[in-house]
Amino acid sequence: MTEAERYKITSNNFADIIISNDSVLNLPEGIPNSTKNVINQQFAIYHIPLEYMTLDSIYKFGYYSVPTCLGLLSDLVNHPYQYSRLPEIFSENLKGNGVIIGFIDTGIDYLNKSFLNQDNTSRILSIWDQSIDSDTYPPNFFYGTAYNQEQINQALQSSNPLSIVPSKDEIGHGTLLAGIAAGTPQSEYAFRGVAPEADLAIVKLKPAKPYLKEFYAIPPDAVCFQENDIMMGVQYLDDLANTLNKPLVICLGIGTNQSDHTGTRPLTRLLARISDYYGRSVIVAAGNEGNRGAHYYGDIKPPAHYDNVSLHVSEAETGFTLQFWGTSPNRFWIDLFAPDGSFLARVPPSPLNSIIIDYQNTIIIADSQLKEPFTTEQLIVLRFQNPLPGQWQLIVYGATGDLPMQFHFWLPIHNFVNSETIFLKPNNYTTITAPGNSPSMITVTAYDTVTTTLYYYASRGNTVTNYPKPDISAPGVNITGPFLNNQMIRTSGTSLASAYTAGISAMLMEWGVVKGNLSDMNNLLIRKILTQSAKRKPDLNYPNPDWGYGTIDINRINRALSDILIVPGLR
């Protein structure tokens, strides 16, 4: 990519296509005026003129090449501050010193006292704001604006700080997560983040392009972000940590239902690769899709050869994307019936092109593929535009009765669909959002420390392949944390639990890497320490699809670290 071409990254007249170097896909190289922007040796992004992003783009380019959209994983409501602080389970010897916690989210309110040292200098090492275009973008990333710690400190000393560093968090989600994970103690609120001496690195994501929201029928006002921008943010944080030679904990409080729920999306594979490095940890939220009616699980058992799936579509629904994943090696097809009983179409296992259905102003675009490059499962994507309200029937058939006939449907995350668009016989399990359904991630669910109950909307495991998820439970219900304009709010969600766990992980990185107790500390070892030391209920079996391996317990973690130091072979 050249300086003259970089405008295509942010232009609404260009679409984005993800290319993986370890797959065989329909590369868009022959499209006129297309430009390639490299993320790393594994991934690149092609920016193509918007007119080539047609309704059949999933068929043309492949399911994993069209970026998905991710949404926030907390029910962010600006409640007035009430006294409800994080549990006092902190270590006075470990505060995250020398460790970077990176957030890829809505940005940060860098003026907030939660991110200042005692001398009023900033604890933020860097802010990459993808939404502010300038010629001071990070090297090799070609968009946005990067602000270093010196510039942030200059802004803090100015009477008009936003004239120097104009980056703002307009939503507050990124500010809240950073504060929970690493907020500076504030005596007036009896508040302290988990790792208050950790360094912070921030990626403020640019909003998803309008064409992509329209492609997936996501409401125009929904807060969502493109997969490729998040991938760029991940690479930016890893590059920064390498430059500074510091350990890095990445906290991701956003997610999507648009995946096979086994960890094969490009973003998930990039995070998995980085999580294997020494001095790296990746903490992700499990999602808030339990008890939402957004998942259906079917198991056709002979002599039956079909399953009738009922989907209720709200009167207020404007559109949504529905995904079907069928168990290999069987083949499936779906018959679609409108609420008035009309048969609309049969979607076969592998049509020659996208199927477009037009019925009474309802448009349905169906893409069916027997397998994708990184999964053997059959995929059918149904994109509904202006759907008729009422009860839709989706009749699922399995081709071979003596083979497994299990399948899953997922609606979008609740942020992207009307709350009354639901399956009439939903299944709350296998609802962990991507990238949290990857075996490589440390996936965190949320619970209430007062009632010791699971967060009502917490996504449940396991993965489609029955890999145990989530990994751990952390505080995430009625949690108080820093918000915009030095306010405090109280809210709930698994993203808050992921921020809490990111702070704990920074403490473990400090103990292992910074203090030299375990220099090869990485994501795998942190997961092992967290899960082995977790507090478990005697009446439950573990690993548990609701609770993971139990709840985080700092006292047990400290004992586990002591065991590593004194037991031969553990260090």
C-alpha positions as CSV (number, residue, x, y, z in Angstrom):
1,M,0.0,0.0,0.0
2,T,1.2,3.5,-0.8
3,E,0.4,6.9,0.8
4,A,-1.8,7.7,-2.2
5,E,-3.9,4.6,-1.7
6,R,-4.4,4.6,2.0
7,Y,-7.7,6.7,1.7
8,K,-9.4,3.4,0.6
9,I,-9.1,2.0,4.2
10,T,-11.5,4.5,5.6
11,S,-13.5,5.4,2.5
12,N,-17.1,4.3,2.5
13,N,-16.7,3.8,-1.3
14,F,-14.4,0.8,-0.7
15,A,-15.2,-2.6,0.8
16,D,-12.7,-4.7,2.8
17,I,-11.8,-8.4,2.2
18,I,-9.7,-10.5,4.6
19,I,-7.2,-12.7,3.0
20,S,-5.4,-15.5,4.8
21,N,-2.1,-16.8,3.5
22,D,-2.8,-20.3,4.8
23,S,-6.0,-20.8,2.8
24,V,-7.1,-21.1,-0.8
25,L,-9.7,-18.4,-1.5
26,N,-11.0,-16.4,-4.4
27,L,-8.4,-13.6,-4.2
28,P,-9.7,-10.2,-5.4
29,E,-6.4,-9.3,-7.1
30,G,-8.0,-9.0,-10.5
31,I,-10.5,-6.4,-9.4
32,P,-9.6,-2.9,-10.8
33,N,-8.4,-0.3,-8.3
34,S,-8.1,-2.8,-5.4
35,T,-5.3,-2.3,-2.9
36,K,-3.6,-4.8,-0.5
37,N,-2.7,-3.8,3.1
38,V,-0.7,-6.4,4.9
39,I,-1.3,-7.1,8.6
40,N,1.4,-9.6,9.1
41,Q,2.8,-12.7,7.3
42,Q,-0.5,-14.5,8.0
43,F,-3.1,-12.0,7.0
44,A,-3.8,-9.1,4.6
45,I,-6.7,-6.9,3.7
46,Y,-7.8,-6.1,0.2
47,H,-9.7,-2.8,-0.3
48,I,-12.0,-3.1,-3.3
49,P,-14.4,-0.7,-5.0
50,L,-17.8,-0.9,-3.3
51,E,-19.6,-1.9,-6.5
52,Y,-17.8,-5.3,-6.4
53,M,-19.3,-6.0,-2.9
54,T,-22.5,-7.5,-4.3
55,L,-25.2,-9.6,-2.6
56,D,-23.3,-12.8,-3.5
57,S,-20.0,-11.8,-2.0
58,I,-20.0,-14.7,0.5
59,Y,-20.2,-17.0,-2.5
60,K,-17.6,-15.0,-4.4
61,F,-15.0,-14.4,-1.8
62,G,-15.7,-17.0,0.9
63,Y,-17.4,-16.7,4.3
64,Y,-14.2,-15.9,6.3
65,S,-13.1,-13.3,3.8
66,V,-16.1,-11.0,4.4
67,P,-15.3,-9.3,7.8
68,T,-17.8,-9.9,10.6
69,C,-19.1,-7.2,12.9
70,L,-18.5,-7.3,16.7
71,G,-20.4,-5.6,19.4
72,L,-19.9,-4.5,23.0
73,L,-20.3,-7.3,25.6
74,S,-21.7,-5.3,28.5
75,D,-25.1,-3.9,29.0
76,L,-23.8,-0.4,29.3
77,V,-26.3,1.8,31.1
78,N,-25.2,5.0,32.8
79,H,-26.7,4.3,36.2
80,P,-25.9,6.9,38.9
81,Y,-22.9,5.8,41.0
82,Q,-23.8,3.6,43.9
83,Y,-21.4,2.1,46.4
84,S,-20.6,-1.3,44.9
85,R,-16.8,-1.7,44.5
86,L,-14.7,-4.5,43.2
87,P,-14.0,-7.3,45.7
88,E,-11.0,-6.6,47.9
89,I,-8.9,-9.5,46.8
90,F,-5.8,-7.6,45.6
91,S,-2.2,-8.4,46.2
92,E,-0.1,-5.5,47.6
93,N,3.0,-7.0,46.1
94,L,1.7,-7.4,42.6
95,K,0.0,-4.4,40.9
96,G,0.9,-5.0,37.2
97,N,4.1,-3.0,37.3
98,G,6.1,-3.3,34.1
99,V,3.2,-5.0,32.2
100,I,1.1,-3.5,29.4
101,I,-2.7,-4.1,29.3
102,G,-4.0,-3.4,25.8
103,F,-7.6,-2.6,25.0
104,I,-9.2,-2.7,21.6
105,D,-12.5,-1.0,22.1
106,T,-14.3,2.4,22.1
107,G,-11.2,4.3,23.2
108,I,-10.4,5.9,26.5
109,D,-11.1,9.1,28.4
110,Y,-7.5,9.9,29.0
111,L,-8.4,12.9,31.1
112,N,-10.0,10.6,33.7
113,K,-8.1,10.5,37.1
114,S,-8.2,6.7,36.9
115,F,-5.4,6.8,34.4
116,L,-3.1,9.3,36.0
117,N,0.0,8.9,38.2
118,Q,0.3,10.8,41.5
119,D,2.1,13.6,39.6
120,N,-0.8,13.9,37.2
121,T,1.2,12.3,34.3
122,S,-0.5,9.7,32.2
123,R,-0.2,5.9,32.6
124,I,-1.2,5.5,29.0
125,L,1.7,4.6,26.8
126,S,-0.1,5.0,23.5
127,I,-3.5,5.7,21.9
128,W,-4.1,4.6,18.3
129,D,-7.3,6.3,17.3
130,Q,-8.4,4.7,14.0
131,S,-11.2,7.2,13.6
132,I,-9.0,10.3,13.3
133,D,-7.3,10.5,9.9
134,S,-3.9,12.2,9.7
135,D,-0.4,11.6,8.4
136,T,0.8,10.5,11.9
137,Y,-0.6,7.0,11.7
138,P,1.4,4.1,13.1
139,P,4.1,2.8,10.8
140,N,2.9,0.3,8.3
141,F,-0.8,0.6,9.3
142,F,-1.7,3.5,7.0
143,Y,-4.7,4.9,8.8
144,G,-5.8,6.6,12.0
145,T,-3.6,8.7,14.3
146,A,-1.1,7.5,17.0
147,Y,-0.5,9.5,20.1
148,N,2.4,8.6,22.4
149,Q,2.8,9.2,26.1
150,E,4.7,12.4,25.7
151,Q,1.9,13.9,23.6
152,I,-0.7,12.8,26.1
153,N,1.3,14.4,28.9
154,Q,1.5,17.6,27.0
155,A,-2.2,17.5,26.5
156,L,-2.8,17.0,30.2
157,Q,-0.8,20.1,31.0
158,S,-2.7,22.2,28.5
159,S,-5.7,24.4,29.1
160,N,-7.2,22.8,26.0
161,P,-6.0,19.2,26.0
162,L,-8.2,18.0,23.2
163,S,-6.5,20.4,20.8
164,I,-3.3,18.4,21.3
165,V,-4.8,14.8,21.6
166,P,-8.3,15.0,20.3
167,S,-9.1,11.3,20.9
168,K,-12.3,10.8,22.9
169,D,-14.3,7.9,24.1
170,E,-17.8,8.9,23.3
171,I,-19.4,5.7,24.5
172,G,-17.5,4.9,27.7
173,H,-17.1,1.2,27.3
174,G,-13.3,1.2,26.7
175,T,-12.9,3.7,29.6
176,L,-14.8,1.4,31.9
177,L,-12.9,-1.7,31.0
178,A,-9.5,0.0,31.4
179,G,-10.6,1.4,34.8
180,I,-11.7,-2.0,36.1
181,A,-8.5,-3.7,35.0
182,A,-6.0,-1.0,36.0
183,G,-7.6,2.1,37.4
184,T,-5.6,4.3,39.7
185,P,-6.9,4.3,43.3
186,Q,-9.6,6.9,44.0
187,S,-10.3,7.3,47.7
188,E,-13.4,9.4,47.2
189,Y,-15.1,6.4,45.6
190,A,-13.2,3.7,47.6
191,F,-12.2,2.5,44.1
192,R,-9.1,0.8,42.8
193,G,-8.5,-1.2,39.6
194,V,-7.1,-4.7,39.8
195,A,-3.6,-3.8,38.5
196,P,-3.2,-0.1,39.3
197,E,0.4,0.1,38.3
198,A,0.1,-1.5,34.8
199,D,0.8,0.5,31.7
200,L,-2.1,1.0,29.3
201,A,-2.2,0.9,25.5
202,I,-5.4,1.8,23.7
203,V,-6.8,1.1,20.3
204,K,-9.9,3.1,19.5
205,L,-11.7,1.3,16.8
206,K,-13.3,3.1,13.9
207,P,-17.0,2.3,13.4
208,A,-18.0,-0.4,11.0
209,K,-18.6,1.0,7.5
210,P,-22.2,1.5,6.5
211,Y,-22.1,-1.0,3.6
212,L,-21.1,-3.8,6.0
213,K,-23.9,-3.0,8.4
214,E,-26.3,-3.1,5.5
215,F,-24.8,-6.3,4.2
216,Y,-25.5,-8.1,7.5
217,A,-28.8,-6.2,8.1
218,I,-27.4,-4.6,11.3
219,P,-29.3,-1.5,12.5
220,P,-27.6,1.7,11.3
221,D,-27.3,3.1,14.9
222,A,-25.8,-0.1,16.4
223,V,-22.4,0.2,17.9
224,C,-20.3,-2.3,16.0
225,F,-16.8,-2.8,14.7
226,Q,-15.2,-4.6,11.8
227,E,-13.1,-7.7,12.2
228,N,-10.3,-6.4,10.1
229,D,-9.9,-3.2,12.2
230,I,-9.7,-5.3,15.3
231,M,-7.1,-7.5,13.7
232,M,-5.0,-4.4,13.0
233,G,-5.4,-3.4,16.6
234,V,-4.2,-6.7,17.8
235,Q,-1.1,-6.5,15.6
236,Y,-0.5,-2.9,16.7
237,L,-0.5,-3.9,20.4
238,D,1.9,-6.8,19.8
239,D,4.3,-4.5,17.8
240,L,4.2,-2.0,20.6
241,A,5.0,-4.6,23.3
242,N,7.8,-5.9,21.2
243,T,9.3,-2.4,20.7
244,L,9.1,-1.7,24.4
245,N,10.2,-5.2,25.4
246,K,7.3,-5.6,27.9
247,P,4.8,-8.3,28.5
248,L,1.4,-7.7,27.1
249,V,-2.1,-8.7,28.2
250,I,-4.8,-8.1,25.6
251,C,-8.3,-7.5,26.9
252,L,-11.2,-7.9,24.4
253,G,-14.7,-7.1,25.6
254,I,-16.4,-7.4,22.2
255,G,-17.7,-10.4,20.4
256,T,-19.9,-11.8,17.6
257,N,-22.2,-14.8,17.0
258,Q,-21.0,-14.9,13.4
259,S,-18.7,-17.9,13.6
260,D,-18.8,-21.7,13.7
261,H,-18.3,-21.4,17.5
262,T,-15.1,-23.5,17.4
263,G,-12.5,-20.7,16.9
264,T,-11.8,-20.5,13.1
265,R,-12.5,-16.9,12.2
266,P,-9.4,-14.8,11.1
267,L,-9.4,-12.6,14.2
268,T,-9.6,-15.7,16.4
269,R,-6.7,-17.4,14.6
270,L,-4.6,-14.2,14.9
271,L,-5.3,-13.9,18.6
272,A,-4.5,-17.6,19.0
273,R,-1.1,-17.2,17.3
274,I,-0.2,-14.2,19.6
275,S,-1.4,-16.0,22.7
276,D,1.3,-18.7,22.2
277,Y,4.1,-16.2,22.5
278,Y,6.0,-15.8,25.8
279,G,5.0,-12.7,27.6
280,R,1.6,-12.6,26.0
281,S,-1.9,-13.3,27.3
282,V,-5.3,-12.9,25.6
283,I,-8.4,-12.4,27.8
284,V,-11.8,-12.4,26.1
285,A,-15.4,-12.0,27.3
286,A,-17.6,-15.1,27.0
287,G,-20.6,-13.0,25.7
288,N,-24.0,-12.0,27.0
289,E,-26.1,-14.3,24.8
290,G,-27.6,-16.7,27.4
291,N,-31.3,-16.5,27.9
292,R,-31.7,-14.4,24.8
293,G,-33.5,-17.0,22.6
294,A,-30.8,-16.6,19.9
295,H,-29.6,-20.2,19.6
296,Y,-31.3,-23.4,18.4
297,Y,-29.8,-26.9,18.7
298,G,-31.3,-29.7,16.6
299,D,-30.6,-33.4,16.6
300,I,-32.6,-35.4,14.0
301,K,-33.0,-38.9,15.2
302,P,-34.3,-41.7,12.9
303,P,-36.9,-42.6,11.9
304,A,-37.5,-38.9,11.7
305,H,-35.7,-37.2,8.8
306,Y,-36.3,-33.6,9.5
307,D,-36.7,-31.0,12.3
308,N,-39.2,-28.1,12.2
309,V,-37.6,-25.0,13.6
310,S,-39.8,-22.1,14.6
311,L,-38.4,-18.6,14.5
312,H,-40.5,-15.6,15.7
313,V,-39.7,-12.4,14.0
314,S,-40.7,-9.1,15.7
315,E,-43.0,-6.6,14.3
316,A,-40.2,-4.0,14.7
317,E,-37.5,-6.2,13.1
318,T,-35.8,-4.5,10.1
319,G,-33.4,-7.3,9.2
320,F,-30.9,-9.9,10.6
321,T,-28.4,-12.6,9.5
322,L,-29.2,-16.1,10.6
323,Q,-26.5,-18.8,10.5
324,F,-26.9,-22.6,10.2
325,W,-24.0,-25.0,10.9
326,G,-24.6,-28.7,10.3
327,T,-22.4,-31.6,11.5
328,S,-20.1,-33.2,9.0
329,P,-20.1,-35.5,7.1
330,N,-23.8,-35.3,6.7
331,R,-25.4,-32.8,4.3
332,F,-28.4,-30.7,5.1
333,W,-30.9,-28.5,3.3
334,I,-33.5,-26.1,4.6
335,D,-37.1,-25.4,3.4
336,L,-38.2,-21.9,4.2
337,F,-41.9,-21.1,5.0
338,A,-43.1,-17.5,5.5
339,P,-45.4,-16.7,8.5
340,D,-48.5,-16.9,6.1
341,G,-47.5,-20.6,5.4
342,S,-46.2,-19.9,1.9
343,F,-43.3,-22.1,0.8
344,L,-40.5,-19.8,-0.4
345,A,-37.5,-21.9,-1.3
346,R,-35.4,-24.9,-0.6
347,V,-31.7,-24.1,0.2
348,P,-29.6,-27.1,-0.9
349,P,-26.2,-28.1,0.5
350,S,-24.1,-26.5,-2.2
351,P,-25.8,-24.3,-4.8
352,L,-24.0,-22.9,-7.8
353,N,-24.5,-19.3,-6.5
354,S,-26.2,-17.3,-3.9
355,I,-30.0,-17.8,-3.8
356,I,-32.0,-14.6,-3.7
357,I,-35.7,-14.8,-2.5
358,D,-38.1,-11.9,-3.0
359,Y,-41.5,-12.2,-1.3
360,Q,-43.8,-9.4,-0.3
361,N,-41.0,-6.9,0.1
362,T,-39.0,-9.4,2.2
363,I,-35.6,-10.2,0.7
364,I,-33.6,-13.3,1.8
365,I,-30.1,-14.0,0.5
366,A,-29.0,-17.6,1.1
367,D,-25.5,-18.8,0.8
368,S,-24.8,-22.5,1.3
369,Q,-21.3,-24.1,1.5
370,L,-20.5,-27.7,2.3
371,K,-17.2,-26.7,4.0
372,E,-15.1,-23.7,4.7
373,P,-11.2,-23.7,4.6
374,F,-10.9,-24.1,8.4
375,T,-13.9,-26.2,9.3
376,T,-15.6,-29.3,7.8
377,E,-19.0,-28.3,8.9
378,Q,-21.7,-27.3,6.5
379,L,-22.7,-23.6,6.5
380,I,-25.9,-21.9,5.4
381,V,-26.1,-18.1,5.8
382,L,-29.6,-16.5,5.5
383,R,-29.6,-12.7,5.4
384,F,-33.1,-11.3,6.0
385,Q,-34.0,-7.8,4.8
386,N,-37.4,-6.3,5.8
387,P,-38.6,-9.7,7.1
388,L,-42.3,-10.4,7.5
389,P,-43.2,-10.4,11.2
390,G,-44.6,-13.6,12.7
391,Q,-43.6,-17.2,13.0
392,W,-41.3,-18.5,10.3
393,Q,-40.8,-22.2,9.8
394,L,-37.4,-23.6,8.8
395,I,-37.6,-27.3,8.0
396,V,-34.2,-28.9,8.3
397,Y,-33.5,-32.2,6.5
398,G,-30.5,-34.5,6.9
399,A,-29.5,-36.3,3.7
400,T,-28.2,-39.5,5.3
401,G,-30.1,-41.0,8.2
402,D,-27.2,-43.3,9.5
403,L,-24.9,-40.3,10.0
404,P,-25.0,-37.7,12.8
405,M,-27.7,-35.1,12.1
406,Q,-26.9,-32.5,14.7
407,F,-27.1,-28.8,13.7
408,H,-27.1,-25.3,15.2
409,F,-28.8,-22.0,14.3
410,W,-27.5,-18.7,15.7
411,L,-29.1,-15.3,15.4
412,P,-26.9,-12.2,15.8
413,I,-25.8,-11.0,19.2
414,H,-28.6,-9.2,20.9
415,N,-27.1,-5.8,20.1
416,F,-27.8,-6.4,16.4
417,V,-31.3,-7.8,16.4
418,N,-34.7,-7.0,18.0
419,S,-35.1,-8.5,21.4
420,E,-38.4,-10.1,20.3
421,T,-36.9,-11.9,17.3
422,I,-36.2,-15.3,19.0
423,F,-36.4,-19.1,18.5
424,L,-39.5,-20.5,20.1
425,K,-37.6,-23.5,21.5
426,P,-34.1,-22.0,22.2
427,N,-31.1,-23.6,23.7
428,N,-29.0,-21.5,26.0
429,Y,-25.8,-23.6,25.6
430,T,-23.1,-23.3,22.9
431,T,-23.7,-19.5,23.0
432,I,-20.2,-18.2,23.8
433,T,-19.3,-15.5,21.2
434,A,-16.3,-15.4,19.0
435,P,-13.4,-15.1,19.7
436,G,-14.2,-16.6,23.1
437,N,-15.0,-20.0,21.7
438,S,-11.4,-20.7,20.7
439,P,-9.4,-23.1,22.8
440,S,-6.5,-20.7,22.8
441,M,-8.3,-17.8,24.5
442,I,-8.8,-17.3,28.2
443,T,-12.6,-17.0,28.1
444,V,-14.3,-15.3,31.1
445,T,-17.9,-15.4,32.2
446,A,-19.5,-13.2,34.8
447,Y,-21.1,-13.8,38.2
448,D,-22.6,-11.8,41.0
449,T,-20.3,-11.7,44.1
450,V,-23.2,-10.8,46.4
451,T,-25.6,-13.6,45.4
452,T,-22.8,-15.9,44.1
453,T,-25.0,-16.6,41.1
454,L,-24.1,-16.5,37.4
455,Y,-24.9,-13.4,35.4
456,Y,-28.4,-14.0,34.0
457,Y,-27.4,-13.3,30.4
458,A,-24.0,-14.9,30.5
459,S,-23.2,-17.1,27.4
460,R,-22.8,-20.7,28.1
461,G,-20.4,-23.4,26.8
462,N,-19.2,-25.6,25.5
463,T,-18.0,-25.2,22.0
464,V,-19.6,-27.1,19.1
465,T,-16.8,-29.7,19.4
466,N,-17.6,-29.9,23.2
467,Y,-14.3,-28.2,24.1
468,P,-14.7,-26.9,27.7
469,K,-15.6,-23.2,27.7
470,P,-15.7,-20.8,29.5
471,D,-12.4,-21.1,31.3
472,I,-13.1,-19.0,34.5
473,S,-15.7,-16.9,36.2
474,A,-15.0,-13.4,37.5
475,P,-17.0,-10.5,39.0
476,G,-19.2,-8.9,36.4
477,V,-22.6,-8.1,37.9
478,N,-23.4,-4.6,39.4
479,I,-19.7,-3.6,39.1
480,T,-18.7,0.0,39.7
481,G,-16.0,1.5,37.5
482,P,-14.7,4.7,36.0
483,F,-16.8,6.3,33.3
484,L,-16.7,9.5,31.2
485,N,-16.0,12.9,32.8
486,N,-14.6,11.4,36.0
487,Q,-18.0,9.8,36.8
488,M,-18.5,6.3,38.2
489,I,-21.2,4.0,36.9
490,R,-22.5,0.6,37.9
491,T,-23.3,-2.0,35.3
492,S,-23.0,-5.7,34.3
493,G,-21.7,-7.9,31.5
494,T,-19.0,-10.4,30.7
495,S,-16.7,-7.7,29.3
496,L,-16.4,-6.4,32.8
497,A,-15.4,-9.8,34.0
498,S,-12.8,-10.0,31.2
499,A,-11.3,-6.7,32.3
500,Y,-11.1,-7.9,35.9
501,T,-9.3,-11.1,34.7
502,A,-7.0,-9.0,32.5
503,G,-5.9,-7.2,35.7
504,I,-5.2,-10.5,37.4
505,S,-3.3,-11.7,34.4
506,A,-1.1,-8.5,34.4
507,M,-0.3,-9.3,38.1
508,L,0.8,-12.9,37.0
509,M,2.9,-11.4,34.2
510,E,4.6,-9.1,36.6
511,W,5.3,-12.0,39.0
512,G,6.6,-14.3,36.2
513,V,8.3,-12.1,33.6
514,V,9.0,-8.7,35.3
515,K,10.2,-10.2,38.7
516,G,11.9,-13.2,36.9
517,N,10.0,-16.0,38.7
518,L,8.8,-17.6,35.5
519,S,10.2,-15.9,32.5
520,D,8.3,-18.1,30.0
521,M,5.0,-17.0,31.3
522,N,2.3,-17.1,28.6
523,N,-1.4,-17.5,28.0
524,L,-1.2,-21.3,28.6
525,L,0.5,-21.0,31.9
526,I,-1.8,-18.2,33.1
527,R,-4.8,-20.3,32.2
528,K,-3.4,-23.2,34.1
529,I,-2.8,-21.0,37.2
530,L,-6.3,-19.5,37.0
531,T,-8.1,-22.7,36.5
532,Q,-6.2,-24.8,39.0
533,S,-6.6,-22.2,41.7
534,A,-10.2,-21.4,41.0
535,K,-12.8,-21.8,43.8
536,R,-15.3,-24.6,43.0
537,K,-18.7,-25.5,44.3
538,P,-19.0,-29.0,45.7
539,D,-22.3,-29.7,44.1
540,L,-21.1,-29.0,40.5
541,N,-19.0,-31.0,38.0
542,Y,-16.0,-29.2,36.4
543,P,-15.2,-28.0,33.9
544,N,-18.7,-26.6,33.9
545,P,-20.4,-25.1,30.8
546,D,-21.8,-22.3,33.0
547,W,-18.9,-21.6,35.4
548,G,-15.8,-22.9,33.6
549,Y,-13.3,-24.2,36.1
550,G,-14.8,-22.0,38.9
551,T,-14.4,-18.5,40.2
552,I,-11.2,-16.5,40.4
553,D,-9.7,-16.6,43.9
554,I,-6.6,-14.4,44.5
555,N,-5.7,-16.2,47.8
556,R,-5.6,-19.5,46.0
557,I,-3.6,-17.9,43.2
558,N,-1.0,-16.7,45.7
559,R,-0.7,-20.2,47.1
560,A,-0.3,-21.6,43.6
561,L,2.5,-19.2,42.9
562,S,4.2,-20.2,46.2
563,D,3.9,-23.9,45.1
564,I,5.6,-23.0,41.8
565,L,8.5,-21.5,43.7
566,I,9.0,-24.4,46.1
567,V,8.0,-27.5,44.2
568,P,10.8,-28.9,42.0
569,G,9.8,-29.1,38.3
570,L,6.9,-26.6,38.6
571,R,9.1,-23.5,38.1
